[in-house]
Amino acid sequence: MRRLTRFLLVMLAIGGGLFVLIAVTSNTYRIRTAAMEPTLRCPSGLVPGCTGDGADRILVSRLIYRLRDPHRGDVVVYRAPIAGARRCGLGSEDTFVHRIVAEPGERWSRRQVPARHYVVLGDNEGRSCDSRVWGYLSRDRIVGPVIAAYWPLDRISIR
């Protein structure tokens, strides 16, 4: 009985430590647009193009990009660039979720991506206000990569 109690206390301590670490180094977001459908879903009936029963909720690391640079294929949350916010009808502190498709120095649409800039596109091309509309994304606007979807329960995933 003592071993079981000790084991349970250790597991609770580890779980609590992980929870605190994640809470301190991450942000949570709710998907509100169809830009990343079907990868990340928003509630159908409320926004055109959405297919979910509810909004996916995601966990975004604020720490990972302090340790490494963003890479092609990463799904990232970022503060809307001023040009993007205007053209998409958002405020400059609103956040977008898109996938990085080109890194600094790579060619995209006949032009080379500038240093510390990225090209981001939504998976749902017809419903995404992204680099096709407003251009390159500056590195300093990126909050971090999506590391998990945690709600609804049937859509839980680690990225």
TORMARLO-550731 format. One record per residue (C-alpha): residue number from 1; residue in one letter; x, y, z. Coordinates in pm, 1 decimal, decimal comma, padded with zeros to 6 digits. Example, Ala and Ser with C-alpha at 12.3 -4.5 7.8 and 13.67 -1.06 7.14 Angstrom:
+-----+----+----------+----------+----------+
:   i : aa :       px :       py :       pz :
+-----+----+----------+----------+----------+
:   1 :  A :  01230,0 : -00450,0 :  00780,0 :
:   2 :  S :  01367,0 : -00106,0 :  00714,0 :
+-----+----+----------+----------+----------+
This chain:
+-----+----+----------+----------+----------+
:   i : aa :       px :       py :       pz :
+-----+----+----------+----------+----------+
:   1 :  M :  00000,0 :  00000,0 :  00000,0 :
:   2 :  R :  00284,4 :  00240,0 :  00078,1 :
:   3 :  R :  00442,8 :  00180,0 : -00262,6 :
:   4 :  L :  00114,2 :  00251,1 : -00439,3 :
:   5 :  T :  00067,7 :  00572,6 : -00239,8 :
:   6 :  R :  00424,3 :  00682,0 : -00312,4 :
:   7 :  F :  00381,2 :  00599,5 : -00683,2 :
:   8 :  L :  00056,1 :  00799,6 : -00701,2 :
:   9 :  L :  00215,7 :  01097,9 : -00526,0 :
:  10 :  V :  00511,3 :  01092,1 : -00766,3 :
:  11 :  M :  00275,9 :  01073,0 : -01065,1 :
:  12 :  L :  00070,7 :  01364,7 : -00930,4 :
:  13 :  A :  00386,0 :  01569,4 : -00877,3 :
:  14 :  I :  00509,0 :  01496,2 : -01232,1 :
:  15 :  G :  00166,0 :  01573,8 : -01379,6 :
:  16 :  G :  00140,9 :  01896,0 : -01177,9 :
:  17 :  G :  00491,2 :  02000,7 : -01283,6 :
:  18 :  L :  00410,3 :  01939,6 : -01650,8 :
:  19 :  F :  00085,6 :  02134,0 : -01617,2 :
:  20 :  V :  00268,4 :  02432,4 : -01465,4 :
:  21 :  L :  00542,0 :  02416,7 : -01733,4 :
:  22 :  I :  00285,9 :  02411,8 : -02013,6 :
:  23 :  A :  00081,4 :  02691,4 : -01853,0 :
:  24 :  V :  00388,9 :  02915,0 : -01819,5 :
:  25 :  T :  00530,8 :  02854,4 : -02169,9 :
:  26 :  S :  00213,5 :  02827,4 : -02381,1 :
:  27 :  N : -00099,1 :  03013,6 : -02492,1 :
:  28 :  T : -00438,8 :  02869,9 : -02579,8 :
:  29 :  Y : -00649,4 :  02978,2 : -02878,2 :
:  30 :  R : -00989,0 :  02897,8 : -03025,8 :
:  31 :  I : -01021,7 :  02849,2 : -03403,2 :
:  32 :  R : -01272,1 :  03103,8 : -03538,3 :
:  33 :  T : -01220,2 :  03091,7 : -03916,2 :
:  34 :  A : -01219,8 :  02829,1 : -04189,5 :
:  35 :  A : -00863,5 :  02918,1 : -04301,9 :
:  36 :  M : -00713,1 :  02590,5 : -04174,6 :
:  37 :  E : -01006,2 :  02356,2 : -04246,6 :
:  38 :  P : -00999,4 :  02056,3 : -04223,0 :
:  39 :  T : -00674,1 :  02053,1 : -04020,1 :
:  40 :  L : -00822,3 :  02285,1 : -03757,4 :
:  41 :  R : -01198,8 :  02323,7 : -03749,0 :
:  42 :  C : -01433,6 :  02604,0 : -03659,4 :
:  43 :  P : -01806,0 :  02574,5 : -03576,9 :
:  44 :  S : -02028,5 :  02508,0 : -03878,6 :
:  45 :  G : -02329,4 :  02732,0 : -03911,2 :
:  46 :  L : -02151,4 :  03032,8 : -03762,8 :
:  47 :  V : -01879,1 :  03097,1 : -04020,2 :
:  48 :  P : -01895,6 :  03007,1 : -04392,6 :
:  49 :  G : -01674,7 :  02709,7 : -04477,7 :
:  50 :  C : -01654,2 :  02570,1 : -04123,8 :
:  51 :  T : -01724,7 :  02199,2 : -04074,8 :
:  52 :  G : -01679,9 :  02136,7 : -03701,5 :
:  53 :  D : -01940,7 :  02075,9 : -03433,4 :
:  54 :  G : -01751,5 :  02334,3 : -03228,7 :
:  55 :  A : -01433,3 :  02537,0 : -03242,7 :
:  56 :  D : -01107,1 :  02344,3 : -03208,8 :
:  57 :  R : -00895,6 :  02470,7 : -02922,3 :
:  58 :  I : -00520,1 :  02465,9 : -02961,0 :
:  59 :  L : -00209,1 :  02497,3 : -02747,1 :
:  60 :  V :  00071,1 :  02716,4 : -02883,3 :
:  61 :  S :  00427,8 :  02715,0 : -02748,7 :
:  62 :  R :  00587,0 :  03053,2 : -02676,2 :
:  63 :  L :  00918,0 :  02879,8 : -02596,9 :
:  64 :  I :  01004,3 :  02659,2 : -02897,6 :
:  65 :  Y :  01097,2 :  02944,1 : -03134,9 :
:  66 :  R :  01333,8 :  03085,7 : -02874,2 :
:  67 :  L :  01526,2 :  02759,3 : -02912,0 :
:  68 :  R :  01496,2 :  02712,0 : -03289,8 :
:  69 :  D :  01374,2 :  02892,7 : -03601,0 :
:  70 :  P :  01036,2 :  02819,7 : -03761,1 :
:  71 :  H :  01039,8 :  02557,9 : -04038,8 :
:  72 :  R :  00837,1 :  02489,6 : -04350,6 :
:  73 :  G :  00531,9 :  02282,7 : -04255,7 :
:  74 :  D :  00493,1 :  02430,3 : -03905,8 :
:  75 :  V :  00140,2 :  02548,4 : -03824,5 :
:  76 :  V :  00191,6 :  02879,7 : -03644,9 :
:  77 :  V : -00007,6 :  03143,3 : -03461,6 :
:  78 :  Y :  00096,5 :  03501,5 : -03531,5 :
:  79 :  R : -00015,6 :  03857,4 : -03478,6 :
:  80 :  A : -00165,0 :  03988,0 : -03798,9 :
:  81 :  P :  00067,3 :  04214,0 : -04000,2 :
:  82 :  I : -00075,2 :  04564,7 : -04035,6 :
:  83 :  A : -00135,8 :  04519,1 : -04410,5 :
:  84 :  G : -00293,7 :  04180,9 : -04345,1 :
:  85 :  A : -00516,5 :  04312,3 : -04070,4 :
:  86 :  R : -00646,9 :  04592,6 : -04293,0 :
:  87 :  R : -00705,5 :  04371,0 : -04596,5 :
:  88 :  C : -00870,4 :  04097,6 : -04389,4 :
:  89 :  G : -01081,7 :  04329,2 : -04171,8 :
:  90 :  L : -00900,2 :  04259,6 : -03843,4 :
:  91 :  G : -00712,2 :  04457,8 : -03580,1 :
:  92 :  S : -00330,9 :  04457,9 : -03576,2 :
:  93 :  E : -00325,4 :  04255,8 : -03252,3 :
:  94 :  D : -00566,0 :  03987,3 : -03378,5 :
:  95 :  T : -00409,6 :  03648,6 : -03438,3 :
:  96 :  F : -00406,7 :  03420,8 : -03742,7 :
:  97 :  V : -00324,6 :  03050,3 : -03771,0 :
:  98 :  H : -00154,5 :  02935,6 : -04092,7 :
:  99 :  R :  00108,9 :  02694,1 : -04220,3 :
: 100 :  I :  00461,5 :  02807,9 : -04313,9 :
: 101 :  V :  00525,3 :  02717,1 : -04679,3 :
: 102 :  A :  00844,9 :  02913,7 : -04751,8 :
: 103 :  E :  01137,9 :  03022,9 : -04536,7 :
: 104 :  P :  01385,4 :  03312,6 : -04565,1 :
: 105 :  G :  01594,7 :  03289,0 : -04880,4 :
: 106 :  E :  01358,1 :  03053,4 : -05065,5 :
: 107 :  R :  01174,9 :  03145,4 : -05384,8 :
: 108 :  W :  00801,9 :  03201,5 : -05374,6 :
: 109 :  S :  00592,3 :  03349,1 : -05653,1 :
: 110 :  R :  00896,2 :  03465,4 : -05856,3 :
: 111 :  R :  01045,0 :  03657,0 : -05560,3 :
: 112 :  Q :  01293,5 :  03557,0 : -05294,4 :
: 113 :  V :  01159,8 :  03557,5 : -04937,8 :
: 114 :  P :  01347,4 :  03830,0 : -04743,3 :
: 115 :  A :  01561,1 :  03755,0 : -04437,3 :
: 116 :  R :  01356,0 :  03695,4 : -04119,8 :
: 117 :  H :  01032,6 :  03665,3 : -04320,8 :
: 118 :  Y :  00807,9 :  03371,4 : -04405,2 :
: 119 :  V :  00527,4 :  03281,7 : -04641,8 :
: 120 :  V :  00220,1 :  03145,9 : -04462,2 :
: 121 :  L : -00087,3 :  02994,9 : -04624,4 :
: 122 :  G : -00409,3 :  02848,5 : -04492,7 :
: 123 :  D : -00489,7 :  02486,8 : -04576,4 :
: 124 :  N : -00831,0 :  02603,0 : -04702,5 :
: 125 :  E : -00720,8 :  02824,4 : -04991,7 :
: 126 :  G : -01069,1 :  02959,1 : -05068,7 :
: 127 :  R : -01129,1 :  03079,7 : -04711,4 :
: 128 :  S : -00786,5 :  03206,0 : -04606,7 :
: 129 :  C : -00656,5 :  03562,4 : -04585,2 :
: 130 :  D : -00283,8 :  03487,9 : -04595,4 :
: 131 :  S :  00045,3 :  03568,5 : -04773,3 :
: 132 :  R : -00132,9 :  03545,7 : -05111,0 :
: 133 :  V : -00329,9 :  03854,7 : -05005,6 :
: 134 :  W : -00086,0 :  04061,7 : -04798,9 :
: 135 :  G :  00268,4 :  03930,1 : -04858,8 :
: 136 :  Y :  00547,0 :  03813,1 : -04629,3 :
: 137 :  L :  00520,2 :  03755,1 : -04255,0 :
: 138 :  S :  00792,2 :  03906,2 : -04037,8 :
: 139 :  R :  00956,4 :  03667,7 : -03787,0 :
: 140 :  D :  00884,3 :  03903,4 : -03497,1 :
: 141 :  R :  00505,0 :  03866,0 : -03549,9 :
: 142 :  I :  00510,3 :  03487,8 : -03487,4 :
: 143 :  V :  00382,1 :  03382,8 : -03143,0 :
: 144 :  G :  00475,5 :  03015,4 : -03180,9 :
: 145 :  P :  00390,1 :  02677,1 : -03329,6 :
: 146 :  V :  00072,9 :  02482,8 : -03259,4 :
: 147 :  I :  00183,8 :  02192,2 : -03040,2 :
: 148 :  A : -00152,9 :  02032,1 : -02965,1 :
: 149 :  A : -00525,4 :  02043,6 : -03023,3 :
: 150 :  Y : -00699,6 :  01972,4 : -02691,4 :
: 151 :  W : -01069,3 :  02028,0 : -02760,4 :
: 152 :  P : -01311,3 :  01880,9 : -02858,4 :
: 153 :  L : -01204,9 :  01551,0 : -02706,6 :
: 154 :  D : -01249,6 :  01352,1 : -03029,5 :
: 155 :  R : -00999,5 :  01583,9 : -03205,6 :
: 156 :  I : -00715,6 :  01572,1 : -02950,0 :
: 157 :  S : -00378,5 :  01558,0 : -03124,1 :
: 158 :  I : -00013,1 :  01632,8 : -03058,4 :
: 159 :  R :  00176,1 :  01803,2 : -03342,1 :
+-----+----+----------+----------+----------+
